[in-house]
């Protein structure tokens, strides 16, 4: 039986998070970006998802007053399809609701139908398109959002 834990990301986690990042994105963030987010950005909140004490996913967001914006969410490819992304996103939704955040938004590739379906499960709806948002391909991003209260 796998033990699944979601907890605050710590500086010691950055190397493992980078493995998830590189496996998930064509233009991954750098270790410096993660360090800056954790150390210097008072609005940033990052969490890791561990399976049997191994980090296999993470999520980051900025919370400013009563608005939250997902910066990144990723699960290692070998662990996709196991509902871990759903578990991690559900954790975020519950945490944001508990602290009184009013709105949540994110950008997702227009081609990423799997992620869009996940976000729709949690009530997010399309709110617009950001043209040529992704620098690696020029692909558009769909903005999705939800009112939490």
Secondary structure, DSSP 8 states (H G I E B T S, - for coil): ---EEEEE--GGGHHHHHHHHHHH-TT---HHHHHHHHHH-TTEEEEEEEETTEEEEEEEEEEETTEEEEEEEEE-GGGTTSSHHHHHHHHHHHHHHHTT--EEEEEEETT-HHHHHHHHHTT-EEEEEETT--TTT---EEEEEEE--
